[in-house]
Amino acid sequence: MADLGFSDLLLGFLLLITPVVYFHELGHYWVARKAGVVVEVFSVGFGPELCGWTAKSGTRWRLSAVPLGGYVKMRGDEDPASTPSARGRQQSGGFGEATLFWRTAIVAAGPIANFILGIALFALVYMVVGKQVIPAVVGDVVPNMPAASAGLKPGDKVIEVDGVSIRNFNDMRGLVVESPGRTLDFVVVRDGRTFRLSITPESRFNEGLGINVGVLGVTSGAVGEFKKMGPSAAFVAASSDAFHMSVMIIRSLGRAASGNMQQGEVGGPVRIAEISGTVLNQGLVPFVLLTAVISINLGLINLLPIPALDGGHLFFFGLEFLLGKPLPVTLQAALMRGGVAILMGLTLFLVVTDLLRIVG
């Protein structure tokens, strides 16, 4: 990774995270207003307020000192994590007073807004610049590499890897890169005949990424051209990319849960700042695409059923629907505070890990 100054890191991080967080919280805010819930604070960032203003609706719009997220505080919330309070359920215009449907819609609107932003940015690039599509057709096969040993031949078309459908060469490459030394099940079409091959990508250390990556030993059969798309085609392609990206994120979370994720795959705010600063120096289009990727990541991560995340709230609402009544406020509040503590501890751990990596 190129050497970057602090200003590069800070500018890249702020330009990346601010719109992503803003759209996430805007989703919560917009649906809350539709539901008649009073929004007291709309903050980009945490901690002390740097600047802000109060709208006619009574909402305090603010930019805060710690740019590691943001929040919408509604009437009846105890804190920015939307910890419920018993008093909030009796307040007119309070979040707790809204119906289960509206509370679910308000919470789900944040991650949905992130998916909408990511898809919109992808589609914008595909309409203005174009999208490069490289068919998943094998070109050259390097001798004495896993692909050659398994029997892949030039002209073979890969349509599925490890149960994931393959749309293009980049889909295949992504699955191979994340699987060093792990056997993958390939579905291949050759001369109109479909068959399966088991291939174990060779493990190689990538200094730029700081992780071991999988290598097959093949090249693509063609160089894809950038083709501009119309609005409908761009939206379909962007939605497809968002879906496949979500599948890859879920696979990564699965590796993390099973203890198979490499240290270099894990990164916190410092890592994001490094990547955003580097990509910003590469140009506007790569940076817009990175913003789309981060937005979809944030939307999906927020759906995890962890207290203090949107997924934690949605989990509580699911239990409320099944039980016919909400969990006790004291229990919800305790779980929310525990979730906040876990997330803060994880963030601190990732920051320290990133700093140690840089120093090392």
Summary of the structure (lengths in Angstrom):
residues: 360
radius of gyration: 23.0
end to end distance: 14.4
largest distance: 72.2
contacts: 1139
relative contact order: 0.14
helix: 52%
strand: 21%
